[in-house]
Amino acid sequence: MKGKGNTCEYCSGQGYFQLLLGGSETCNGCDGSGKAGEKS
Ligand SMILES: [Zn+2]
């Protein structure tokens, strides 16, 4: 589903990236929150 709410576009709202080698890495776009926060 494609929504432009508060969902982070980098990690699709998951808050992290799934690594192919295993494990996960915290998304830098939302700092792990999964939400597209507006930095002010
Ligand atoms: Zn993110």
mmCIF file of the protein (N, C-alpha, C, O) and its ligand, coordinates in Angstrom:
data_MODEL
# 
_entry.id   MODEL 
# 
loop_
_entity.id 
_entity.type 
_entity.pdbx_number_of_molecules 
1 polymer     1 
2 non-polymer 1 
# 
_entity_poly.entity_id                      1 
_entity_poly.type                           'polypeptide(L)' 
_entity_poly.nstd_linkage                   no 
_entity_poly.nstd_monomer                   no 
_entity_poly.pdbx_seq_one_letter_code       MKGKGNTCEYCSGQGYFQLLLGGSETCNGCDGSGKAGEKS 
_entity_poly.pdbx_seq_one_letter_code_can   MKGKGNTCEYCSGQGYFQLLLGGSETCNGCDGSGKAGEKS 
_entity_poly.pdbx_strand_id                 A 
# 
loop_
_entity_poly_seq.entity_id 
_entity_poly_seq.num 
_entity_poly_seq.mon_id 
_entity_poly_seq.hetero 
1 1  MET n 
1 2  LYS n 
1 3  GLY n 
1 4  LYS n 
1 5  GLY n 
1 6  ASN n 
1 7  THR n 
1 8  CYS n 
1 9  GLU n 
1 10 TYR n 
1 11 CYS n 
1 12 SER n 
1 13 GLY n 
1 14 GLN n 
1 15 GLY n 
1 16 TYR n 
1 17 PHE n 
1 18 GLN n 
1 19 LEU n 
1 20 LEU n 
1 21 LEU n 
1 22 GLY n 
1 23 GLY n 
1 24 SER n 
1 25 GLU n 
1 26 THR n 
1 27 CYS n 
1 28 ASN n 
1 29 GLY n 
1 30 CYS n 
1 31 ASP n 
1 32 GLY n 
1 33 SER n 
1 34 GLY n 
1 35 LYS n 
1 36 ALA n 
1 37 GLY n 
1 38 GLU n 
1 39 LYS n 
1 40 SER n 
# 
loop_
_struct_asym.id 
_struct_asym.entity_id 
A 1 
B 2 
# 
loop_
_chem_comp.id 
_chem_comp.type 
_chem_comp.mon_nstd_flag 
ALA 'L-peptide linking' y 
ASN 'L-peptide linking' y 
ASP 'L-peptide linking' y 
CYS 'L-peptide linking' y 
GLN 'L-peptide linking' y 
GLU 'L-peptide linking' y 
GLY 'peptide linking'   y 
LEU 'L-peptide linking' y 
LYS 'L-peptide linking' y 
MET 'L-peptide linking' y 
PHE 'L-peptide linking' y 
SER 'L-peptide linking' y 
THR 'L-peptide linking' y 
TYR 'L-peptide linking' y 
ZN  non-polymer         . 
# 
_pdbx_entity_nonpoly.entity_id   2 
_pdbx_entity_nonpoly.name        ? 
_pdbx_entity_nonpoly.comp_id     ZN 
# 
_pdbx_nonpoly_scheme.asym_id         B 
_pdbx_nonpoly_scheme.entity_id       2 
_pdbx_nonpoly_scheme.mon_id          ZN 
_pdbx_nonpoly_scheme.ndb_seq_num     1 
_pdbx_nonpoly_scheme.pdb_seq_num     101 
_pdbx_nonpoly_scheme.auth_seq_num    101 
_pdbx_nonpoly_scheme.pdb_mon_id      ZN 
_pdbx_nonpoly_scheme.auth_mon_id     ZN 
_pdbx_nonpoly_scheme.pdb_strand_id   A 
_pdbx_nonpoly_scheme.pdb_ins_code    . 
# 
loop_
_atom_site.group_PDB 
_atom_site.id 
_atom_site.type_symbol 
_atom_site.label_atom_id 
_atom_site.label_alt_id 
_atom_site.label_comp_id 
_atom_site.label_asym_id 
_atom_site.label_entity_id 
_atom_site.label_seq_id 
_atom_site.pdbx_PDB_ins_code 
_atom_site.Cartn_x 
_atom_site.Cartn_y 
_atom_site.Cartn_z 
_atom_site.occupancy 
_atom_site.B_iso_or_equiv 
_atom_site.pdbx_formal_charge 
_atom_site.auth_seq_id 
_atom_site.auth_comp_id 
_atom_site.auth_asym_id 
_atom_site.auth_atom_id 
_atom_site.pdbx_PDB_model_num 
ATOM   1   N  N  . MET A 1 1  ? 0.839  -1.193  0.000  1.00 0.00 ? 1   MET A N  1 
ATOM   2   C  CA . MET A 1 1  ? 0.000  0.000   0.000  1.00 0.00 ? 1   MET A CA 1 
ATOM   3   C  C  . MET A 1 1  ? 0.875  1.246   0.000  1.00 0.00 ? 1   MET A C  1 
ATOM   4   O  O  . MET A 1 1  ? 1.872  1.326   0.718  1.00 0.00 ? 1   MET A O  1 
ATOM   5   N  N  . LYS A 1 2  ? 0.487  2.197   -0.807 1.00 0.00 ? 2   LYS A N  1 
ATOM   6   C  CA . LYS A 1 2  ? 1.302  3.405   -0.921 1.00 0.00 ? 2   LYS A CA 1 
ATOM   7   C  C  . LYS A 1 2  ? 0.612  4.580   -0.249 1.00 0.00 ? 2   LYS A C  1 
ATOM   8   O  O  . LYS A 1 2  ? -0.332 5.158   -0.789 1.00 0.00 ? 2   LYS A O  1 
ATOM   9   N  N  . GLY A 1 3  ? 1.075  4.909   0.885  1.00 0.00 ? 3   GLY A N  1 
ATOM   10  C  CA . GLY A 1 3  ? 0.469  6.029   1.596  1.00 0.00 ? 3   GLY A CA 1 
ATOM   11  C  C  . GLY A 1 3  ? 1.524  7.052   1.958  1.00 0.00 ? 3   GLY A C  1 
ATOM   12  O  O  . GLY A 1 3  ? 2.674  6.702   2.224  1.00 0.00 ? 3   GLY A O  1 
ATOM   13  N  N  . LYS A 1 4  ? 1.147  8.270   1.967  1.00 0.00 ? 4   LYS A N  1 
ATOM   14  C  CA . LYS A 1 4  ? 2.121  9.311   2.298  1.00 0.00 ? 4   LYS A CA 1 
ATOM   15  C  C  . LYS A 1 4  ? 1.781  9.923   3.647  1.00 0.00 ? 4   LYS A C  1 
ATOM   16  O  O  . LYS A 1 4  ? 1.733  11.143  3.806  1.00 0.00 ? 4   LYS A O  1 
ATOM   17  N  N  . GLY A 1 5  ? 1.549  9.052   4.602  1.00 0.00 ? 5   GLY A N  1 
ATOM   18  C  CA . GLY A 1 5  ? 1.224  9.553   5.929  1.00 0.00 ? 5   GLY A CA 1 
ATOM   19  C  C  . GLY A 1 5  ? 2.488  9.829   6.708  1.00 0.00 ? 5   GLY A C  1 
ATOM   20  O  O  . GLY A 1 5  ? 3.325  10.632  6.293  1.00 0.00 ? 5   GLY A O  1 
ATOM   21  N  N  . ASN A 1 6  ? 2.622  9.169   7.822  1.00 0.00 ? 6   ASN A N  1 
ATOM   22  C  CA . ASN A 1 6  ? 3.816  9.358   8.633  1.00 0.00 ? 6   ASN A CA 1 
ATOM   23  C  C  . ASN A 1 6  ? 4.784  8.201   8.473  1.00 0.00 ? 6   ASN A C  1 
ATOM   24  O  O  . ASN A 1 6  ? 5.756  8.078   9.219  1.00 0.00 ? 6   ASN A O  1 
ATOM   25  N  N  . THR A 1 7  ? 4.509  7.364   7.498  1.00 0.00 ? 7   THR A N  1 
ATOM   26  C  CA . THR A 1 7  ? 5.375  6.211   7.307  1.00 0.00 ? 7   THR A CA 1 
ATOM   27  C  C  . THR A 1 7  ? 6.674  6.597   6.616  1.00 0.00 ? 7   THR A C  1 
ATOM   28  O  O  . THR A 1 7  ? 6.679  7.276   5.588  1.00 0.00 ? 7   THR A O  1 
ATOM   29  N  N  . CYS A 1 8  ? 7.746  6.158   7.194  1.00 0.00 ? 8   CYS A N  1 
ATOM   30  C  CA . CYS A 1 8  ? 9.052  6.444   6.612  1.00 0.00 ? 8   CYS A CA 1 
ATOM   31  C  C  . CYS A 1 8  ? 9.163  5.774   5.244  1.00 0.00 ? 8   CYS A C  1 
ATOM   32  O  O  . CYS A 1 8  ? 8.857  4.590   5.101  1.00 0.00 ? 8   CYS A O  1 
ATOM   33  N  N  . GLU A 1 9  ? 9.593  6.517   4.261  1.00 0.00 ? 9   GLU A N  1 
ATOM   34  C  CA . GLU A 1 9  ? 9.681  5.985   2.901  1.00 0.00 ? 9   GLU A CA 1 
ATOM   35  C  C  . GLU A 1 9  ? 10.937 5.146   2.695  1.00 0.00 ? 9   GLU A C  1 
ATOM   36  O  O  . GLU A 1 9  ? 11.034 4.396   1.723  1.00 0.00 ? 9   GLU A O  1 
ATOM   37  N  N  . TYR A 1 10 ? 11.888 5.272   3.600  1.00 0.00 ? 10  TYR A N  1 
ATOM   38  C  CA . TYR A 1 10 ? 13.149 4.538   3.447  1.00 0.00 ? 10  TYR A CA 1 
ATOM   39  C  C  . TYR A 1 10 ? 13.031 3.086   3.904  1.00 0.00 ? 10  TYR A C  1 
ATOM   40  O  O  . TYR A 1 10 ? 13.594 2.173   3.301  1.00 0.00 ? 10  TYR A O  1 
ATOM   41  N  N  . CYS A 1 11 ? 12.291 2.908   4.976  1.00 0.00 ? 11  CYS A N  1 
ATOM   42  C  CA . CYS A 1 11 ? 12.195 1.551   5.535  1.00 0.00 ? 11  CYS A CA 1 
ATOM   43  C  C  . CYS A 1 11 ? 10.761 1.029   5.476  1.00 0.00 ? 11  CYS A C  1 
ATOM   44  O  O  . CYS A 1 11 ? 10.459 -0.029  6.028  1.00 0.00 ? 11  CYS A O  1 
ATOM   45  N  N  . SER A 1 12 ? 9.903  1.753   4.824  1.00 0.00 ? 12  SER A N  1 
ATOM   46  C  CA . SER A 1 12 ? 8.504  1.342   4.705  1.00 0.00 ? 12  SER A CA 1 
ATOM   47  C  C  . SER A 1 12 ? 7.825  1.211   6.063  1.00 0.00 ? 12  SER A C  1 
ATOM   48  O  O  . SER A 1 12 ? 6.936  0.380   6.247  1.00 0.00 ? 12  SER A O  1 
ATOM   49  N  N  . GLY A 1 13 ? 8.241  2.016   6.981  1.00 0.00 ? 13  GLY A N  1 
ATOM   50  C  CA . GLY A 1 13 ? 7.600  2.043   8.291  1.00 0.00 ? 13  GLY A CA 1 
ATOM   51  C  C  . GLY A 1 13 ? 8.061  0.967   9.244  1.00 0.00 ? 13  GLY A C  1 
ATOM   52  O  O  . GLY A 1 13 ? 7.480  0.780   10.313 1.00 0.00 ? 13  GLY A O  1 
ATOM   53  N  N  . GLN A 1 14 ? 9.108  0.260   8.856  1.00 0.00 ? 14  GLN A N  1 
ATOM   54  C  CA . GLN A 1 14 ? 9.580  -0.812  9.732  1.00 0.00 ? 14  GLN A CA 1 
ATOM   55  C  C  . GLN A 1 14 ? 10.563 -0.284  10.771 1.00 0.00 ? 14  GLN A C  1 
ATOM   56  O  O  . GLN A 1 14 ? 10.709 -0.849  11.855 1.00 0.00 ? 14  GLN A O  1 
ATOM   57  N  N  . GLY A 1 15 ? 11.211 0.776   10.430 1.00 0.00 ? 15  GLY A N  1 
ATOM   58  C  CA . GLY A 1 15 ? 12.167 1.356   11.378 1.00 0.00 ? 15  GLY A CA 1 
ATOM   59  C  C  . GLY A 1 15 ? 13.565 0.781   11.238 1.00 0.00 ? 15  GLY A C  1 
ATOM   60  O  O  . GLY A 1 15 ? 14.501 1.203   11.917 1.00 0.00 ? 15  GLY A O  1 
ATOM   61  N  N  . TYR A 1 16 ? 13.688 -0.186  10.349 1.00 0.00 ? 16  TYR A N  1 
ATOM   62  C  CA . TYR A 1 16 ? 14.999 -0.797  10.154 1.00 0.00 ? 16  TYR A CA 1 
ATOM   63  C  C  . TYR A 1 16 ? 15.080 -1.433  8.783  1.00 0.00 ? 16  TYR A C  1 
ATOM   64  O  O  . TYR A 1 16 ? 14.066 -1.669  8.126  1.00 0.00 ? 16  TYR A O  1 
ATOM   65  N  N  . PHE A 1 17 ? 16.280 -1.699  8.372  1.00 0.00 ? 17  PHE A N  1 
ATOM   66  C  CA . PHE A 1 17 ? 16.500 -2.377  7.105  1.00 0.00 ? 17  PHE A CA 1 
ATOM   67  C  C  . PHE A 1 17 ? 16.868 -3.825  7.354  1.00 0.00 ? 17  PHE A C  1 
ATOM   68  O  O  . PHE A 1 17 ? 17.644 -4.139  8.257  1.00 0.00 ? 17  PHE A O  1 
ATOM   69  N  N  . GLN A 1 18 ? 16.307 -4.692  6.551  1.00 0.00 ? 18  GLN A N  1 
ATOM   70  C  CA . GLN A 1 18 ? 16.662 -6.106  6.656  1.00 0.00 ? 18  GLN A CA 1 
ATOM   71  C  C  . GLN A 1 18 ? 17.900 -6.337  5.810  1.00 0.00 ? 18  GLN A C  1 
ATOM   72  O  O  . GLN A 1 18 ? 17.908 -6.054  4.612  1.00 0.00 ? 18  GLN A O  1 
ATOM   73  N  N  . LEU A 1 19 ? 18.931 -6.847  6.433  1.00 0.00 ? 19  LEU A N  1 
ATOM   74  C  CA . LEU A 1 19 ? 20.169 -7.092  5.718  1.00 0.00 ? 19  LEU A CA 1 
ATOM   75  C  C  . LEU A 1 19 ? 20.170 -8.485  5.117  1.00 0.00 ? 19  LEU A C  1 
ATOM   76  O  O  . LEU A 1 19 ? 19.698 -9.442  5.730  1.00 0.00 ? 19  LEU A O  1 
ATOM   77  N  N  . LEU A 1 20 ? 20.703 -8.585  3.919  1.00 0.00 ? 20  LEU A N  1 
ATOM   78  C  CA . LEU A 1 20 ? 20.741 -9.872  3.225  1.00 0.00 ? 20  LEU A CA 1 
ATOM   79  C  C  . LEU A 1 20 ? 21.640 -10.859 3.954  1.00 0.00 ? 20  LEU A C  1 
ATOM   80  O  O  . LEU A 1 20 ? 21.408 -12.067 3.922  1.00 0.00 ? 20  LEU A O  1 
ATOM   81  N  N  . LEU A 1 21 ? 22.644 -10.344 4.596  1.00 0.00 ? 21  LEU A N  1 
ATOM   82  C  CA . LEU A 1 21 ? 23.578 -11.217 5.295  1.00 0.00 ? 21  LEU A CA 1 
ATOM   83  C  C  . LEU A 1 21 ? 23.034 -11.678 6.634  1.00 0.00 ? 21  LEU A C  1 
ATOM   84  O  O  . LEU A 1 21 ? 23.602 -12.544 7.299  1.00 0.00 ? 21  LEU A O  1 
ATOM   85  N  N  . GLY A 1 22 ? 21.935 -11.084 7.002  1.00 0.00 ? 22  GLY A N  1 
ATOM   86  C  CA . GLY A 1 22 ? 21.337 -11.449 8.281  1.00 0.00 ? 22  GLY A CA 1 
ATOM   87  C  C  . GLY A 1 22 ? 21.353 -10.282 9.241  1.00 0.00 ? 22  GLY A C  1 
ATOM   88  O  O  . GLY A 1 22 ? 22.279 -9.471  9.247  1.00 0.00 ? 22  GLY A O  1 
ATOM   89  N  N  . GLY A 1 23 ? 20.341 -10.214 10.031 1.00 0.00 ? 23  GLY A N  1 
ATOM   90  C  CA . GLY A 1 23 ? 20.252 -9.129  11.001 1.00 0.00 ? 23  GLY A CA 1 
ATOM   91  C  C  . GLY A 1 23 ? 19.532 -7.933  10.418 1.00 0.00 ? 23  GLY A C  1 
ATOM   92  O  O  . GLY A 1 23 ? 18.912 -8.010  9.358  1.00 0.00 ? 23  GLY A O  1 
ATOM   93  N  N  . SER A 1 24 ? 19.625 -6.853  11.118 1.00 0.00 ? 24  SER A N  1 
ATOM   94  C  CA . SER A 1 24 ? 18.942 -5.662  10.669 1.00 0.00 ? 24  SER A CA 1 
ATOM   95  C  C  . SER A 1 24 ? 19.732 -4.429  11.079 1.00 0.00 ? 24  SER A C  1 
ATOM   96  O  O  . SER A 1 24 ? 20.565 -4.460  11.985 1.00 0.00 ? 24  SER A O  1 
ATOM   97  N  N  . GLU A 1 25 ? 19.439 -3.356  10.382 1.00 0.00 ? 25  GLU A N  1 
ATOM   98  C  CA . GLU A 1 25 ? 20.137 -2.115  10.675 1.00 0.00 ? 25  GLU A CA 1 
ATOM   99  C  C  . GLU A 1 25 ? 19.117 -1.012  10.868 1.00 0.00 ? 25  GLU A C  1 
ATOM   100 O  O  . GLU A 1 25 ? 18.184 -0.877  10.076 1.00 0.00 ? 25  GLU A O  1 
ATOM   101 N  N  . THR A 1 26 ? 19.287 -0.241  11.893 1.00 0.00 ? 26  THR A N  1 
ATOM   102 C  CA . THR A 1 26 ? 18.340 0.828   12.180 1.00 0.00 ? 26  THR A CA 1 
ATOM   103 C  C  . THR A 1 26 ? 18.311 1.855   11.054 1.00 0.00 ? 26  THR A C  1 
ATOM   104 O  O  . THR A 1 26 ? 19.351 2.287   10.558 1.00 0.00 ? 26  THR A O  1 
ATOM   105 N  N  . CYS A 1 27 ? 17.119 2.229   10.671 1.00 0.00 ? 27  CYS A N  1 
ATOM   106 C  CA . CYS A 1 27 ? 16.948 3.195   9.594  1.00 0.00 ? 27  CYS A CA 1 
ATOM   107 C  C  . CYS A 1 27 ? 17.403 4.579   10.036 1.00 0.00 ? 27  CYS A C  1 
ATOM   108 O  O  . CYS A 1 27 ? 17.049 5.063   11.111 1.00 0.00 ? 27  CYS A O  1 
ATOM   109 N  N  . ASN A 1 28 ? 18.195 5.193   9.176  1.00 0.00 ? 28  ASN A N  1 
ATOM   110 C  CA . ASN A 1 28 ? 18.689 6.524   9.500  1.00 0.00 ? 28  ASN A CA 1 
ATOM   111 C  C  . ASN A 1 28 ? 17.650 7.595   9.198  1.00 0.00 ? 28  ASN A C  1 
ATOM   112 O  O  . ASN A 1 28 ? 17.702 8.707   9.724  1.00 0.00 ? 28  ASN A O  1 
ATOM   113 N  N  . GLY A 1 29 ? 16.704 7.228   8.333  1.00 0.00 ? 29  GLY A N  1 
ATOM   114 C  CA . GLY A 1 29 ? 15.698 8.204   7.922  1.00 0.00 ? 29  GLY A CA 1 
ATOM   115 C  C  . GLY A 1 29 ? 14.720 8.537   9.030  1.00 0.00 ? 29  GLY A C  1 
ATOM   116 O  O  . GLY A 1 29 ? 14.265 9.673   9.157  1.00 0.00 ? 29  GLY A O  1 
ATOM   117 N  N  . CYS A 1 30 ? 14.407 7.545   9.818  1.00 0.00 ? 30  CYS A N  1 
ATOM   118 C  CA . CYS A 1 30 ? 13.414 7.759   10.878 1.00 0.00 ? 30  CYS A CA 1 
ATOM   119 C  C  . CYS A 1 30 ? 13.986 7.436   12.247 1.00 0.00 ? 30  CYS A C  1 
ATOM   120 O  O  . CYS A 1 30 ? 13.287 7.524   13.256 1.00 0.00 ? 30  CYS A O  1 
ATOM   121 N  N  . ASP A 1 31 ? 15.253 7.065   12.278 1.00 0.00 ? 31  ASP A N  1 
ATOM   122 C  CA . ASP A 1 31 ? 15.919 6.755   13.530 1.00 0.00 ? 31  ASP A CA 1 
ATOM   123 C  C  . ASP A 1 31 ? 15.260 5.578   14.241 1.00 0.00 ? 31  ASP A C  1 
ATOM   124 O  O  . ASP A 1 31 ? 15.244 5.517   15.471 1.00 0.00 ? 31  ASP A O  1 
ATOM   125 N  N  . GLY A 1 32 ? 14.726 4.658   13.474 1.00 0.00 ? 32  GLY A N  1 
ATOM   126 C  CA . GLY A 1 32 ? 14.150 3.451   14.057 1.00 0.00 ? 32  GLY A CA 1 
ATOM   127 C  C  . GLY A 1 32 ? 12.701 3.558   14.472 1.00 0.00 ? 32  GLY A C  1 
ATOM   128 O  O  . GLY A 1 32 ? 12.127 2.604   14.998 1.00 0.00 ? 32  GLY A O  1 
ATOM   129 N  N  . SER A 1 33 ? 12.116 4.699   14.240 1.00 0.00 ? 33  SER A N  1 
ATOM   130 C  CA . SER A 1 33 ? 10.723 4.879   14.665 1.00 0.00 ? 33  SER A CA 1 
ATOM   131 C  C  . SER A 1 33 ? 9.747  4.377   13.609 1.00 0.00 ? 33  SER A C  1 
ATOM   132 O  O  . SER A 1 33 ? 8.606  4.035   13.920 1.00 0.00 ? 33  SER A O  1 
ATOM   133 N  N  . GLY A 1 34 ? 10.194 4.335   12.381 1.00 0.00 ? 34  GLY A N  1 
ATOM   134 C  CA . GLY A 1 34 ? 9.321  3.892   11.292 1.00 0.00 ? 34  GLY A CA 1 
ATOM   135 C  C  . GLY A 1 34 ? 8.413  4.981   10.791 1.00 0.00 ? 34  GLY A C  1 
ATOM   136 O  O  . GLY A 1 34 ? 7.607  4.766   9.885  1.00 0.00 ? 34  GLY A O  1 
ATOM   137 N  N  . LYS A 1 35 ? 8.540  6.137   11.373 1.00 0.00 ? 35  LYS A N  1 
ATOM   138 C  CA . LYS A 1 35 ? 7.690  7.246   10.965 1.00 0.00 ? 35  LYS A CA 1 
ATOM   139 C  C  . LYS A 1 35 ? 8.534  8.347   10.353 1.00 0.00 ? 35  LYS A C  1 
ATOM   140 O  O  . LYS A 1 35 ? 9.664  8.599   10.772 1.00 0.00 ? 35  LYS A O  1 
ATOM   141 N  N  . ALA A 1 36 ? 7.971  8.984   9.369  1.00 0.00 ? 36  ALA A N  1 
ATOM   142 C  CA . ALA A 1 36 ? 8.675  10.063  8.714  1.00 0.00 ? 36  ALA A CA 1 
ATOM   143 C  C  . ALA A 1 36 ? 8.518  11.349  9.511  1.00 0.00 ? 36  ALA A C  1 
ATOM   144 O  O  . ALA A 1 36 ? 7.619  12.154  9.270  1.00 0.00 ? 36  ALA A O  1 
ATOM   145 N  N  . GLY A 1 37 ? 9.392  11.507  10.433 1.00 0.00 ? 37  GLY A N  1 
ATOM   146 C  CA . GLY A 1 37 ? 9.311  12.713  11.262 1.00 0.00 ? 37  GLY A CA 1 
ATOM   147 C  C  . GLY A 1 37 ? 9.926  13.917  10.570 1.00 0.00 ? 37  GLY A C  1 
ATOM   148 O  O  . GLY A 1 37 ? 10.959 13.811  9.910  1.00 0.00 ? 37  GLY A O  1 
ATOM   149 N  N  . GLU A 1 38 ? 9.309  15.005  10.723 1.00 0.00 ? 38  GLU A N  1 
ATOM   150 C  CA . GLU A 1 38 ? 9.828  16.228  10.124 1.00 0.00 ? 38  GLU A CA 1 
ATOM   151 C  C  . GLU A 1 38 ? 10.801 16.889  11.097 1.00 0.00 ? 38  GLU A C  1 
ATOM   152 O  O  . GLU A 1 38 ? 10.454 17.319  12.197 1.00 0.00 ? 38  GLU A O  1 
ATOM   153 N  N  . LYS A 1 39 ? 12.021 16.939  10.624 1.00 0.00 ? 39  LYS A N  1 
ATOM   154 C  CA . LYS A 1 39 ? 13.035 17.546  11.482 1.00 0.00 ? 39  LYS A CA 1 
ATOM   155 C  C  . LYS A 1 39 ? 12.920 19.063  11.454 1.00 0.00 ? 39  LYS A C  1 
ATOM   156 O  O  . LYS A 1 39 ? 12.911 19.668  10.382 1.00 0.00 ? 39  LYS A O  1 
ATOM   157 N  N  . SER A 1 40 ? 12.835 19.655  12.582 1.00 0.00 ? 40  SER A N  1 
ATOM   158 C  CA . SER A 1 40 ? 12.704 21.113  12.637 1.00 0.00 ? 40  SER A CA 1 
ATOM   159 C  C  . SER A 1 40 ? 13.758 21.699  13.558 1.00 0.00 ? 40  SER A C  1 
ATOM   160 O  O  . SER A 1 40 ? 13.814 22.916  13.738 1.00 0.00 ? 40  SER A O  1 
HETATM 161 ZN ZN . ZN  B 2 .  ? 12.873 4.644   8.280  1.00 0.00 2 101 ZN  A ZN 1 
# 
